[in-house]
Each structure stands twice: as structure tokens, then as C-alpha cells.
């Protein structure tokens, strides 16, 4: 397991930038794409010359997954290794507004029999407490894949977390809600600056809370 870049609360590093002009609700940005390229190299080093099924977790993981797959394809064209990939999709829902709930809904699970005997790479944009990912892993393991690896762009430092870390991690971040780079807040911000994820401040969340009747 590779060591993630650790982002401290209030950090001002090269991969962080102030974004007061973009919207008053955003405090800083995490550059996702350059780190995605590095993760692709790590995956090629470990899994090169294996056929794999990439299982993308929707909706938040689609941009990270698309970039990761593209980076792997570029590496394959300039490498003596190959990494044949099939991409499948699954959708998880465990959030209401900014809170992770106890209920996990898995859509697309009925088609996972194709994972039997396969090398599986689960691609998720963000790991919060780790409970959702552990539940997903248990579900995928029931289909008897040959191997399971997990790539996560962001992992939160959550006091109540399980301590779970994916096999490939981009950034370890403070326990803040993240939007952009296909991550949303009640469907807001999902398309915000495609190469960055933003930490959402508490002050303006109320503007984007969808009424649930």
C-alpha cells in the first residue's frame, strides 16, 4: 500500500489553493489529476500484465475513474506491460445532505456475477468512515473474484472511522465535506472545475440543502 499525501487542516501546499473568488462556500482545492497519474503508475507496477475488471463507484467516482483509466491506457502505450481492462459500474448511496447514513443502497449489484474469478479494481473517489467500502467489499467477495484491489482518490481522517485504507490512495484529507471533480452536495457542484475537488465550508451548506418531503 502506497502512502497518501496528507493534507492538514488549513494547509497551504502546492496542491492547495485559495478559492474565495470561485464561490464563498469553498475554502481550498485539491488537485486530483496529477495525483491520478501517479496512482496509475502504481497500479501498472502492481497489476501490469493482468486482465482486470475496473468497478467504478457512481456517481462521485466517474471522473476519477475515467481519468485513471485514461492514464493507465497512456502508460500501456509507452510500456512493455499491458493491462487489459473492462469497466463496469455500480452505484452506492449512503448520504443525506452531508451526513453518511446507516442505510447503504447498491444499484447494479445484480450484474456482479461477471466478477467471478476475475481481478477486480474498485475505483472510488472518496472514502469516509470506511464502513461503506467494507460493506461493498463483503458484497463483491461473495461473487468469488480472484483478487480485489481498491483505488481511492481521497480518504478522510474521521475519528469514528474504521481505519480502512484503500490499496491505492491519492490524498488523506481533513474531515470536511468535499465537492467538485464529480463529487456533489445534493447534486450541486458535481461539475465544478473538473480537475479539482473543493472542501465545502459549513457556513453556506444551508444554501444547498435540498428539501426532502
C-alpha positions in Angstrom: 0.0 0.0 0.0 1.4 3.4 -1.0 1.5 6.3 1.4 -1.1 9.0 0.6 -0.3 12.7 0.6 -1.5 14.0 3.9 -3.4 17.3 3.8 -3.6 19.1 7.2 -6.5 21.4 8.1 -5.6 24.8 6.8 -2.6 23.6 4.8 -1.2 25.9 2.1 0.8 23.5 -0.1 1.4 23.4 -3.8 -1.6 21.2 -4.4 -3.9 23.5 -2.3 -5.2 26.9 -3.5 -7.4 29.5 -2.0 -10.7 29.9 -3.9 -12.6 32.8 -2.4 -13.4 34.1 -5.9 -15.0 30.9 -7.2 -17.7 30.8 -4.5 -18.0 31.9 -0.9 -18.8 28.3 0.0 -15.4 26.9 -0.9 -12.2 27.2 1.1 -9.5 25.3 -0.8 -8.9 22.9 -3.6 -7.1 19.5 -4.0 -5.6 18.9 -7.4 -6.8 15.5 -8.4 -5.5 14.8 -11.9 -1.7 14.9 -11.3 -2.1 12.6 -8.4 -4.3 10.3 -10.5 -1.4 9.9 -12.9 0.8 8.7 -10.0 -1.8 6.2 -8.9 -2.0 4.9 -12.4 1.8 4.2 -12.4 1.5 2.4 -9.1 -1.4 0.3 -10.4 0.6 -0.5 -13.6 3.6 -1.6 -11.5 1.5 -3.9 -9.4 -1.1 -5.2 -11.8 0.6 -4.9 -15.2 0.0 -8.0 -17.5 -3.1 -9.0 -15.6 -6.6 -8.7 -17.1 -8.7 -6.6 -14.7 -12.3 -5.5 -14.2 -12.5 -1.9 -13.2 -15.6 -1.4 -11.0 -16.4 2.3 -10.9 -18.5 3.5 -7.9 -21.0 6.1 -9.2 -21.8 8.9 -9.2 -18.9 10.5 -7.5 -16.2 8.2 -8.8 -16.9 8.6 -12.5 -14.4 11.5 -13.2 -11.6 9.9 -11.2 -12.3 6.5 -12.8 -12.3 8.0 -16.3 -9.0 9.8 -15.7 -7.4 6.8 -14.0 -8.3 4.5 -16.9 -7.1 7.1 -19.5 -3.8 7.4 -17.6 -3.4 3.6 -17.5 -4.0 3.4 -21.3 -1.4 6.1 -21.9 1.1 4.2 -19.7 0.3 0.9 -21.6 1.2 2.6 -24.9 4.6 3.5 -23.6 5.4 0.4 -21.6 6.3 -3.2 -22.2 3.5 -4.2 -19.9 -0.2 -4.4 -20.8 -3.2 -4.0 -18.6 -6.4 -5.1 -20.4 -9.4 -3.5 -18.7 -13.1 -4.0 -18.7 -15.1 -1.2 -17.0 -18.3 -1.9 -15.1 -20.3 0.4 -12.8 -22.1 0.2 -9.5 -23.9 3.0 -7.6 -23.8 3.4 -3.9 -26.0 5.8 -1.9 -25.4 6.4 1.8 -25.6 10.2 2.1 -28.4 12.6 3.0 -27.1 16.2 2.7 -23.6 15.9 4.2 -24.3 13.1 6.6 -23.4 9.4 6.0 -26.4 7.3 6.9 -26.6 3.7 8.1 -28.5 2.6 5.1 -26.5 1.5 2.0 -28.3 1.1 -1.3 -26.4 -0.7 -4.0 -27.6 -0.4 -7.6 -26.2 -2.6 -10.3 -25.3 -5.3 -7.8 -27.4 -7.9 -9.7 -24.8 -7.9 -12.6 -21.7 -8.6 -10.5 -21.6 -12.3 -11.3 -19.2 -11.3 -14.1 -16.6 -10.7 -11.3 -16.3 -14.4 -10.6 -12.7 -15.5 -11.0 -11.6 -12.0 -12.1 -9.1 -9.5 -10.9 -11.1 -6.5 -9.7 -10.1 -2.9 -9.2 -12.7 -0.9 -7.3 -12.4 2.8 -8.0 -14.0 5.2 -5.5 -13.4 9.0 -5.3 -13.7 9.3 -1.6 -13.6 7.0 1.5 -15.2 8.5 4.6 -15.5 6.2 7.7 -14.6 3.2 5.6 -17.9 1.4 6.6 -19.4 1.7 3.2 -16.3 0.4 1.4 -16.1 -2.6 3.8 -19.7 -3.4 3.1 -19.1 -3.2 -0.6 -16.0 -5.4 -0.3 -18.0 -8.0 1.5 -20.6 -7.9 -1.2 -18.1 -8.2 -4.0 -16.2 -11.0 -2.3 -19.5 -13.0 -2.3 -19.0 -13.3 -6.1 -15.6 -15.1 -5.7 -13.3 -12.8 -7.6 -9.7 -13.9 -8.0 -8.3 -10.6 -6.4 -9.7 -7.3 -5.2 -7.8 -4.0 -5.1 -9.2 -0.6 -4.2 -8.1 2.8 -5.5 -9.4 5.9 -3.7 -8.5 9.4 -4.6 -9.4 10.9 -1.2 -9.6 9.4 2.3 -10.9 11.4 5.2 -9.5 11.4 8.7 -12.6 10.6 10.6 -12.5 9.9 14.4 -15.3 7.3 14.2 -13.7 5.6 11.1 -12.8 2.0 10.8 -9.1 2.8 9.9 -9.6 1.3 6.5 -7.3 2.4 3.7 -7.5 1.5 0.1 -4.6 -0.2 -1.7 -4.0 3.0 -3.7 -4.7 6.4 -2.1 -4.3 9.9 -3.5 -4.8 12.2 -0.6 -5.6 11.9 3.1 -7.8 15.0 4.0 -9.4 16.6 7.0 -12.9 15.5 7.9 -14.6 18.1 5.7 -17.3 17.7 3.0 -15.8 17.6 -0.5 -17.3 18.7 -3.8 -16.2 19.0 -7.4 -14.3 16.5 -9.6 -17.7 14.7 -9.9 -18.4 14.8 -6.1 -21.6 16.6 -5.2 -23.6 18.2 -2.4 -27.2 17.3 -3.2 -26.2 17.3 -6.9 -24.7 20.8 -6.6 -21.0 21.4 -7.6 -20.6 18.0 -9.3 -19.2 19.6 -12.5 -17.2 22.3 -10.6 -13.7 22.7 -12.0 -13.2 19.2 -13.4 -9.5 18.9 -12.3 -10.1 19.8 -8.6 -12.0 18.8 -5.5 -13.0 21.5 -3.1 -13.6 21.4 0.7 -17.0 22.9 1.4 -17.3 25.2 4.4 -20.1 24.8 7.0 -21.3 28.4 6.6 -23.0 28.1 3.3 -24.2 24.5 3.3 -27.7 25.5 4.2 -28.0 27.2 0.7 -27.7 23.8 -1.0 -29.8 21.6 1.3 -32.5 20.0 -0.8 -35.9 19.7 0.9 -36.8 16.1 1.4 -40.5 15.6 1.7 
